[in-house]
Amino acid sequence: MLETKKTEVAKIVGGRIRSIRQSKGLTIEQLAFEVGIEYTQLSRIERGRINTSVFQLFLISKALDISFSEITNDLTDVLV
């Protein structure tokens, strides 16, 4: 059950990152370069295939010029 929730949170967070990135007209390669990670890793994050660190999410939010909470907002609903 907890593993299912973990996967669900990763997919929601990744989807938000992808949506914001696309709305800003950035390619996955451009954002990955700004964050300092491989684009393949960013792709896995966006697809919810891996859980990334809070620090990595912080760097992604800064590169997207958004607040950290825009990525993580309302995640408590998933865990209830």
trRosetta pair geometry for C-beta under 8 A, 3 or more apart (Angstrom, degrees):
i j d omega theta_ij theta_ji phi_ij phi_ji
1 4 5.7 -52 -154 29 30 114
1 5 6.8 28 150 -15 63 104
2 5 5.6 -53 -152 36 37 113
2 6 6.3 43 149 -24 67 104
3 6 5.4 -50 -148 33 34 117
3 7 6.5 34 153 -17 64 104
4 7 5.9 -56 -152 37 31 110
4 8 6.3 33 150 -21 64 108
5 8 5.4 -54 -145 36 33 115
5 9 6.3 34 156 -19 66 103
5 78 6.2 134 -154 143 86 96
5 79 5.7 78 -168 -107 136 65
6 9 6.0 -53 -149 34 28 109
6 10 6.5 28 152 -18 62 108
6 51 6.6 -51 177 -66 100 138
7 10 5.6 -55 -149 36 32 113
7 11 6.4 31 154 -19 66 106
7 48 6.6 82 -175 159 65 114
8 11 5.9 -56 -150 35 30 110
8 12 6.5 28 154 -18 65 106
8 78 5.3 -179 116 -164 120 124
9 12 5.8 -55 -147 37 32 110
9 13 6.2 28 157 -15 67 109
9 51 7.9 36 91 -111 103 107
9 75 5.7 58 -133 -158 102 117
9 78 5.5 154 -78 105 80 156
9 79 7.5 21 -68 -58 122 92
10 13 6.0 -56 -143 41 27 108
10 14 6.0 26 158 -17 63 113
10 45 7.9 -118 -169 -152 91 52
10 48 4.1 120 118 -153 87 79
10 49 7.5 -142 144 29 132 16
10 50 7.1 -164 -159 94 138 22
10 51 5.1 -96 -92 -84 120 73
11 14 5.8 -56 -141 42 27 111
11 15 6.1 30 158 -22 63 109
11 47 7.6 -30 -119 158 73 39
11 48 3.2 -1 -85 -89 58 166
12 15 5.8 -57 -148 36 26 112
12 16 6.5 27 154 -20 62 105
12 48 7.5 74 6 -94 39 128
12 75 6.7 158 94 -110 141 88
12 78 6.5 -130 -7 -67 154 147
13 16 5.8 -55 -153 33 31 112
13 17 6.6 30 151 -19 64 104
13 45 7.8 -68 112 175 101 86
13 48 7.3 124 55 -99 77 86
13 57 7.1 -52 -175 -115 131 127
13 71 5.8 48 -149 171 86 92
13 72 6.8 9 -109 -92 106 61
13 75 7.4 12 -64 -94 96 129
14 17 5.6 -53 -149 34 34 111
14 18 6.3 32 154 -17 67 106
14 45 5.3 -179 -110 145 99 54
14 46 4.4 134 -175 -158 95 20
14 47 5.8 -78 155 32 150 15
14 48 4.3 -143 25 -56 141 67
14 49 7.9 87 -90 8 166 60
15 18 5.7 -53 -146 38 32 111
15 19 6.1 33 156 -20 66 108
15 46 7.3 101 -75 -172 30 66
15 48 7.1 -6 -30 -43 84 112
16 19 5.7 -56 -145 37 29 112
16 20 6.2 25 159 -14 65 108
16 70 7.2 175 169 140 127 73
16 71 5.4 152 105 -135 133 57
17 20 6.1 -60 -147 40 27 106
17 21 6.1 29 155 -21 64 110
17 42 8.0 -136 139 -168 137 88
17 45 6.5 -14 61 125 160 107
17 46 5.5 -118 84 -101 110 79
17 60 5.9 -24 -129 162 124 141
17 64 7.5 -141 -144 -52 72 152
17 71 6.3 31 -69 -125 83 110
18 21 5.7 -56 -145 37 28 113
18 22 6.2 23 159 -16 65 109
18 46 4.2 96 -62 -157 106 115
19 22 6.0 -59 -147 39 26 107
19 23 6.3 25 155 -19 63 109
20 23 5.7 -55 -145 37 31 111
20 24 6.4 21 157 -12 64 109
20 64 5.4 44 131 -168 125 145
20 66 6.2 -50 -166 -25 148 156
20 70 7.0 91 -87 136 148 125
20 71 7.8 -77 2 -84 150 80
21 24 6.1 -70 -155 42 27 104
21 26 4.9 -87 -170 69 80 108
21 28 7.0 61 149 -90 152 57
21 31 5.2 -45 -130 -54 124 154
21 46 7.7 -57 20 -104 142 131
21 64 6.5 -88 -81 -106 66 116
22 25 7.5 46 -178 -71 35 24
22 26 7.5 -101 -78 52 24 67
24 64 6.5 -175 -7 -151 159 81
24 65 7.8 137 -120 42 148 104
26 30 4.6 -131 -164 82 89 125
26 31 4.9 91 140 -51 135 96
26 64 7.7 -123 17 -110 152 77
27 30 4.6 101 52 1 79 101
27 31 7.2 -153 89 0 43 84
28 31 6.0 -56 -148 41 33 107
28 32 6.1 35 154 -21 66 110
28 39 5.1 98 127 -159 97 105
28 42 5.6 168 -172 102 94 124
28 43 5.9 47 -176 -73 150 84
28 46 7.2 -90 -118 -7 117 154
29 32 5.7 -56 -144 38 28 112
29 33 6.3 32 156 -22 63 106
29 39 4.7 -28 -97 -88 59 144
30 33 5.8 -56 -153 33 28 112
30 34 6.6 27 152 -17 63 106
31 34 5.6 -55 -150 36 35 112
31 35 6.2 26 155 -13 68 109
31 42 6.2 150 97 -162 105 157
31 60 7.3 40 173 -141 112 83
31 63 5.9 115 -154 129 74 132
31 64 7.1 16 -131 -72 115 85
32 35 5.9 -61 -145 43 30 106
32 37 5.3 -96 -158 78 82 74
32 38 6.3 -29 -177 135 134 17
32 39 4.0 -143 7 -86 165 63
32 41 7.2 127 -133 59 116 86
32 42 4.3 -126 -85 -9 100 143
33 36 7.6 34 -179 -72 29 35
33 39 7.9 -7 -37 -64 72 95
34 63 3.9 127 121 -146 121 121
35 42 6.9 132 45 -85 144 121
35 56 7.4 54 -179 -162 126 75
35 59 4.9 103 -147 132 87 112
35 60 5.5 3 -102 -86 134 63
35 63 4.9 -79 -67 -26 76 157
36 59 7.1 -72 33 176 102 146
37 41 4.8 -92 161 73 118 132
37 42 5.8 134 92 -48 117 91
37 56 7.2 44 -52 -143 147 111
38 41 4.6 95 64 1 87 101
38 42 7.2 -157 96 -2 48 84
39 42 5.4 -52 -149 39 42 113
39 43 6.2 51 149 -27 68 101
40 43 5.4 -47 -148 32 33 117
40 44 6.7 35 152 -18 63 101
41 44 5.7 -53 -152 35 34 110
41 45 6.5 37 148 -20 65 103
41 50 7.5 -54 -157 51 72 148
42 45 5.4 -51 -149 35 36 115
42 46 6.2 35 153 -19 67 106
42 60 7.9 147 -126 -107 101 118
43 46 5.8 -55 -146 38 30 110
43 47 6.3 17 158 -8 64 111
44 47 6.0 -62 -142 46 29 104
44 49 4.1 -85 -160 66 81 118
44 50 4.6 37 139 7 117 110
45 48 7.8 33 176 -71 30 28
45 49 7.6 -73 -53 46 20 78
45 50 6.1 -52 -79 66 58 93
45 52 5.1 1 -112 -29 116 134
45 56 7.5 -138 -105 136 148 130
45 60 7.7 -150 134 -78 155 154
52 56 4.2 -90 160 79 118 141
52 57 6.2 142 95 -48 110 83
53 56 4.5 103 57 2 81 99
53 57 7.1 -143 99 -1 48 84
54 57 5.6 -54 -152 38 36 113
54 58 6.3 43 147 -24 66 103
55 58 5.3 -49 -150 32 34 117
55 59 6.6 35 151 -18 65 101
56 59 5.7 -51 -150 35 34 111
56 60 6.4 36 150 -20 65 104
57 60 5.5 -50 -146 36 34 114
57 61 6.3 37 153 -21 65 103
57 68 6.7 83 128 -146 99 92
57 71 5.7 -174 -172 110 109 154
57 72 7.1 70 161 -53 147 109
58 61 5.8 -54 -149 34 29 110
58 62 6.5 28 153 -17 63 106
58 68 5.8 -16 -108 -101 67 120
59 62 5.7 -55 -149 37 32 111
59 63 6.3 31 154 -18 66 107
60 63 5.7 -56 -146 39 31 110
60 64 6.2 20 156 -10 65 111
60 71 7.1 87 94 -85 115 155
61 64 5.9 -63 -145 45 29 105
61 66 5.2 -99 -159 77 78 82
61 67 6.5 -24 -179 138 129 17
61 68 4.6 -148 13 -90 176 54
61 70 6.9 141 -132 51 108 99
61 71 5.6 -109 -80 -13 107 128
62 65 7.3 29 -177 -77 34 38
66 70 4.4 -72 161 45 123 149
66 71 7.2 120 103 -36 125 87
67 70 5.2 114 64 -13 75 96
68 71 6.2 -61 -172 34 46 107
68 72 6.3 1 149 12 78 117
69 72 5.8 -76 -133 58 39 89
69 73 5.0 65 166 -63 79 94
70 73 6.3 -12 -119 -7 21 118
72 75 5.5 -54 -174 -11 68 129
74 77 5.5 -7 175 5 82 117
75 78 5.5 -40 -170 22 60 117
75 79 7.0 47 142 -13 76 105
76 79 5.8 -63 -154 41 44 107
76 80 6.6 53 150 -36 72 101
77 80 6.0 -49 -151 17 34 116
